[in-house]
């Protein structure tokens, strides 16, 4: 397995998880906090 494939899998998983979270908490006022946490996680993993 190449690193590109692994990174693609991780990104795909994060994106789908983010979409599910946004759907389940669409009416929640803390959506901005979730987005911030997601961006922080992405930076830690090294995607961004």
Beta strands, then each sheet from edge to edge (+ up, - down):
end
